[in-house]
Amino acid sequence: MHKLWEKLNSHVKGHATKAADAWSVERPAESAWSGVMQLKANGRLVPAAKSPELWRFWTAYQRGNTVTLMIYEPVFARSTLTIQVLQAEVSIGEMVTRLQDVWGNTYQGSYSTWIVWANKMQRNLDRSTWDASVLDPPPSRLECYLSPSDGQVHEHLVHLTKSTRVALDTVNIALADNQELKDAWEAYGYRLGSQKRALEARKVDLEGYLGDIPVPAVDDVHDPIQRIENIENIEHQE
């Protein structure tokens, strides 16, 4: 945001001040830039009170999207205000403070948005209802101008990081199981290969034995039963 301020601060009007009968122009400081410039994305005003880490995250998230930069012109009102108007401004300021005390940890937005919210509550002139109205959520038409507080964004990022780490651990465990299964498969393959080589070696040995034994011709092989003499059985004769 510092680079944005350096590039565009010349377009921001200054305040005319008079000192010792001499007029001068007082330029707004960078620390107060949210009072004269504000970003708008997706129809929502972007609060300027962000940490550098959240600004980097927001900038990366908005890459490729259209973001509008609004530069406000200072408006000077009359210095002679009636007592009633002063009292109304004090009441609105007090109501804004009360709203920020209750909802500041949930929402963040420009000061003008908080004023519109407080003014919406004070349309009911019955002050006895204001205490209860402070506890009500913001009107639906103001929700687009409010964004989650930095605390909620940080908490969301923490939960998102934890979920991502759990998913990453799950994938790493699955990869380890896959490697273990692959190692077991390779071991079974090695055992099958060793068994095949042993069987092939035994086959070669048996074939060698058969090659060394001479096999006689068929005509040279006689049936021994034909040469057996039939002896009479005299033991069982009467």
C-alpha positions in Angstrom: 0.0 0.0 0.0 3.0 2.3 0.5 3.8 2.1 -3.3 0.1 2.9 -4.1 0.2 5.9 -1.8 3.5 7.2 -3.4 2.0 6.9 -6.9 -1.4 8.5 -6.2 -1.0 10.9 -3.3 -0.6 13.8 -5.7 -4.2 13.4 -6.7 -5.4 13.9 -3.1 -6.5 17.4 -2.3 -4.9 19.1 0.7 -6.3 21.3 3.5 -5.7 25.0 3.4 -4.3 26.3 6.6 -3.4 29.8 7.7 -0.5 30.6 10.1 1.0 34.1 10.7 -1.2 35.7 8.0 0.2 33.2 5.4 -1.8 30.4 3.8 -0.4 27.0 3.1 -1.6 23.6 1.8 -1.4 20.7 4.3 -1.1 17.4 2.5 -2.7 14.3 4.2 -0.2 11.9 5.8 0.1 8.3 4.6 -1.1 7.1 8.0 -4.4 8.8 7.4 -4.8 7.7 3.8 -7.9 5.6 4.6 -9.8 8.8 5.2 -9.3 10.1 1.7 -8.7 6.9 -0.4 -10.3 3.5 -0.2 -10.4 0.3 -2.3 -13.5 -1.4 -3.4 -13.7 -5.0 -4.7 -16.7 -7.1 -5.5 -19.0 -4.4 -4.4 -17.4 -4.3 -0.9 -15.3 -1.6 0.7 -11.9 -2.9 1.8 -10.8 -1.7 5.2 -7.4 -0.1 5.2 -6.5 -1.3 8.7 -4.8 -4.5 7.7 -1.5 -6.0 8.6 1.2 -6.4 5.9 0.6 -10.2 5.9 -3.1 -9.8 5.3 -2.5 -7.2 2.6 -0.2 -9.6 0.8 -2.8 -12.4 1.1 -5.6 -10.0 -0.1 -3.5 -8.8 -3.1 -2.8 -12.4 -4.1 -6.5 -13.3 -3.8 -7.6 -10.4 -6.0 -5.1 -11.1 -8.8 -7.0 -11.0 -12.0 -10.1 -9.2 -10.5 -11.1 -5.5 -11.0 -10.4 -3.4 -7.9 -11.7 0.2 -7.8 -9.7 3.0 -6.0 -11.9 5.7 -4.6 -10.4 9.1 -3.7 -12.6 11.3 -1.5 -12.6 15.1 -1.6 -12.7 17.0 1.7 -16.0 18.6 2.4 -16.1 21.7 4.7 -19.2 22.3 6.7 -20.3 25.5 8.5 -18.5 26.2 11.7 -21.8 27.6 13.3 -23.7 24.5 14.3 -26.8 24.6 16.5 -26.8 22.9 19.9 -29.2 20.3 18.6 -26.8 19.3 15.8 -23.9 19.1 18.2 -25.9 16.9 20.5 -26.8 14.6 17.6 -23.2 14.3 16.6 -22.2 13.4 20.1 -24.9 10.8 20.3 -23.9 9.3 17.0 -20.3 9.2 18.1 -21.2 7.5 21.3 -23.3 5.0 19.4 -20.5 4.2 17.0 -18.2 3.6 20.0 -20.7 1.2 21.5 -21.2 -0.6 18.2 -17.4 -1.0 17.8 -17.1 -2.3 21.3 -19.7 -5.0 20.7 -19.0 -5.8 17.0 -15.4 -4.7 16.5 -14.0 -8.2 17.0 -16.5 -9.5 14.3 -16.6 -6.8 11.7 -14.3 -4.1 10.3 -15.2 -1.2 8.0 -14.7 2.4 7.3 -15.8 5.0 9.9 -18.6 6.2 7.6 -20.1 2.7 7.6 -20.3 2.6 11.4 -21.9 6.1 11.3 -24.6 4.8 8.9 -25.2 1.8 11.1 -25.5 4.1 14.2 -27.8 6.5 12.4 -30.0 3.5 11.3 -30.4 2.6 15.0 -31.1 6.2 16.1 -34.0 6.6 13.7 -36.0 5.1 16.5 -36.2 8.1 18.9 -37.0 5.9 21.8 -33.6 5.8 23.6 -34.7 2.9 25.8 -34.4 0.6 22.7 -30.9 1.6 21.8 -29.2 -0.7 24.3 -31.0 -3.7 22.8 -30.4 -2.6 19.2 -26.7 -2.5 19.8 -26.7 -6.3 20.1 -28.6 -6.8 16.8 -26.6 -7.8 13.7 -25.9 -5.1 11.1 -28.7 -4.4 8.5 -28.5 -6.5 5.4 -27.8 -3.5 3.2 -24.7 -2.7 5.2 -23.2 -6.2 5.2 -21.6 -5.6 1.8 -19.6 -2.7 3.3 -18.4 -4.7 6.3 -15.8 -7.4 6.2 -14.6 -10.0 8.8 -12.1 -8.6 11.3 -8.4 -9.4 11.1 -8.8 -11.8 14.0 -11.4 -13.8 12.2 -9.4 -13.8 8.9 -6.3 -14.9 10.8 -8.3 -17.7 12.6 -9.7 -18.8 9.2 -6.1 -19.0 7.8 -4.9 -21.0 10.8 -7.8 -23.5 10.3 -7.2 -23.6 6.6 -3.5 -24.3 7.2 -4.2 -27.1 9.7 -6.7 -28.7 7.3 -4.2 -28.5 4.4 -1.5 -30.1 6.6 -3.9 -33.0 7.6 -4.6 -33.6 3.9 -0.9 -33.5 3.1 -0.2 -36.0 5.9 -2.9 -38.3 4.5 -1.4 -38.2 1.1 2.1 -38.9 2.4 0.8 -41.9 4.4 -0.9 -43.2 1.2 2.4 -42.8 -0.7 4.3 -44.7 1.9 1.8 -47.5 1.8 2.1 -47.5 -2.0 5.9 -47.8 -1.8 5.6 -50.6 0.7 3.3 -52.5 -1.6 5.6 -51.9 -4.5 8.6 -53.2 -2.5 6.6 -56.4 -1.5 5.6 -56.9 -5.2 9.2 -56.6 -6.3 10.2 -59.1 -3.6 7.6 -61.6 -4.8 8.8 -61.1 -8.3 12.4 -61.8 -7.2 11.3 -65.0 -5.5 9.4 -66.1 -8.5 12.4 -65.4 -10.7 14.7 -67.4 -8.4 12.3 -70.4 -8.4 12.1 -70.3 -12.2 15.9 -70.3 -12.6 16.2 -73.2 -10.1 13.6 -75.3 -12.1 15.3 -74.5 -15.4 18.6 -75.7 -13.9 17.0 -78.9 -12.7 15.5 -79.4 -16.1 18.9 -79.1 -17.8 20.3 -81.7 -15.4 17.5 -84.2 -16.0 17.8 -83.8 -19.8 21.6 -84.4 -19.4 21.0 -87.7 -17.5 18.6 -88.9 -20.2 21.2 -88.1 -22.9 23.8 -90.2 -21.1 21.6 -93.4 -20.8 21.6 -95.6 -24.1 18.1 -96.6 -25.0 18.0 -100.2 -26.7 16.1 -100.8 -29.9 12.6 -102.2 -29.8 13.6 -105.4 -31.5 16.2 -106.1 -28.9 13.7 -106.0 -26.1 12.0 -109.4 -25.5 9.1 -110.2 -23.3 10.4 -112.3 -20.4 7.0 -113.9 -19.7 7.2 -115.9 -22.9 10.4 -117.6 -21.8 9.1 -118.7 -18.4 8.5 -122.5 -18.1 5.2 -123.6 -16.7 5.9 -126.0 -13.8 3.2 -128.4 -12.7 1.7 -128.0 -9.3 2.2 -131.3 -7.6 1.6 -130.2 -4.1 -2.1 -130.0 -4.5 -2.5 -133.2 -6.5 -4.6 -136.0 -4.8 
